[in-house]
């Protein structure tokens, strides 16, 4: 039993890739170039996310333990749309969101709108999803419809 636990722990640790300082710096430069090309002005958070709060919202303040209903559109830097839920809002637990979404949600209230560019370490990292290649920088437009 003890051996199985350590093997499982080793597998979990080895599967979790962290990015080097050089990789993080490269992602940051790529984001800055993208924002410049698109003519977007954003703030940079301490975690490396670039964002613009378009409307803070005047409803209930979002907490980490809340469920939220949001409209959003997600794109890759090349403009490929990988998810569009503008017409069909989705419900999520804030605590289950990717890192960049958790971070921005805690800055918004119900009715809030934001634009954000998420480096891979705050998105899906090295996980490859059906429409999202591993280590992708993600661009989101989102609106908080409801806080539950």
C-alpha positions in Angstrom: 0.0 0.0 0.0 2.8 2.4 0.9 4.6 1.6 -2.3 1.5 2.2 -4.4 1.0 5.6 -2.8 4.5 6.7 -3.6 4.3 5.5 -7.2 1.0 7.3 -7.7 2.5 10.5 -6.1 5.5 10.2 -8.4 3.3 9.9 -11.5 1.2 12.9 -10.4 4.3 15.0 -9.8 6.0 14.0 -13.1 2.8 14.8 -15.0 2.7 18.4 -13.7 5.0 20.5 -15.8 5.9 23.9 -14.7 7.3 26.4 -17.1 10.8 27.8 -16.9 11.5 31.5 -16.5 12.5 31.6 -20.2 9.3 30.0 -21.3 7.2 32.4 -19.2 9.2 35.4 -20.6 8.6 34.1 -24.1 4.8 33.8 -23.5 4.8 37.4 -22.1 6.6 38.8 -25.2 4.1 36.9 -27.4 1.2 38.4 -25.5 2.6 41.9 -25.7 3.2 41.6 -29.4 -0.4 40.4 -29.9 -1.9 43.3 -27.8 0.2 45.8 -29.8 -0.9 44.3 -33.1 -4.6 44.3 -32.0 -4.3 47.8 -30.6 -5.4 46.6 -27.1 -4.4 48.3 -23.9 -4.4 46.0 -20.9 -3.0 45.9 -17.4 -0.7 43.0 -16.4 -1.4 41.2 -13.1 1.3 39.8 -10.9 0.5 36.3 -12.2 1.2 37.3 -15.8 -2.4 37.7 -17.1 -3.2 40.7 -19.2 -6.7 42.1 -18.7 -9.0 45.0 -19.2 -12.1 45.4 -17.0 -14.7 46.8 -19.4 -17.4 47.1 -16.8 -16.9 46.2 -13.2 -20.7 45.4 -12.8 -23.0 46.8 -10.2 -24.5 43.6 -8.9 -23.3 41.1 -6.2 -19.5 40.9 -5.7 -18.1 37.5 -6.8 -16.6 35.3 -4.2 -14.4 32.2 -4.6 -17.2 30.0 -3.3 -19.9 31.3 -5.7 -21.5 29.7 -8.8 -21.6 32.1 -11.7 -23.4 32.2 -15.1 -21.2 33.7 -17.8 -21.3 34.5 -21.5 -17.9 34.2 -23.1 -15.9 33.7 -26.2 -12.5 32.1 -26.2 -9.9 32.4 -29.0 -6.3 31.5 -29.7 -3.9 34.2 -30.7 -4.4 33.4 -34.4 -8.1 34.2 -34.1 -9.3 30.6 -34.0 -12.4 30.5 -31.9 -12.4 27.4 -29.6 -15.5 28.2 -27.6 -18.3 30.6 -28.0 -21.0 30.8 -25.4 -22.2 34.4 -26.0 -25.7 33.2 -26.9 -25.7 30.2 -24.5 -24.4 31.3 -21.1 -22.7 28.5 -19.0 -22.7 28.0 -15.2 -19.5 27.3 -13.3 -18.2 27.1 -9.8 -15.6 29.9 -9.4 -13.2 27.5 -7.6 -13.2 25.2 -10.6 -12.2 27.8 -13.2 -8.8 28.1 -14.9 -6.4 30.3 -13.1 -6.9 33.5 -15.2 -10.7 33.2 -14.9 -10.5 32.8 -11.1 -8.3 35.8 -10.9 -10.5 38.1 -13.0 -13.8 36.9 -11.4 -12.6 38.1 -8.0 -12.3 41.6 -9.6 -15.8 41.7 -11.0 -19.4 41.9 -9.8 -22.6 40.5 -11.3 -22.9 42.3 -14.7 -19.2 42.7 -15.0 -17.4 42.4 -18.4 -13.7 41.8 -19.0 -11.2 41.1 -21.8 -8.2 39.0 -20.8 -5.2 37.3 -22.3 -4.2 34.2 -20.4 -0.7 32.8 -20.6 -0.6 28.9 -20.6 0.4 28.7 -16.9 -3.0 30.3 -16.0 -4.9 28.4 -18.7 -4.7 24.8 -19.6 -0.9 24.5 -19.4 0.5 21.5 -21.1 -2.9 19.7 -21.3 -3.9 19.4 -24.9 -7.7 19.7 -25.4 -9.7 19.0 -28.5 -9.6 22.5 -29.9 -6.8 23.9 -27.7 -3.1 22.9 -28.3 -0.9 22.5 -25.3 0.8 25.6 -24.0 -1.7 27.9 -25.7 -2.1 31.5 -24.9 -5.9 32.2 -24.6 -7.9 35.3 -25.3 -11.3 35.7 -23.6 -14.2 38.2 -23.8 -16.6 37.5 -20.9 -19.6 38.8 -19.1 -20.9 37.8 -15.8 -24.7 37.2 -16.2 -25.5 36.0 -12.7 -23.9 35.3 -9.3 -25.5 32.5 -7.3 
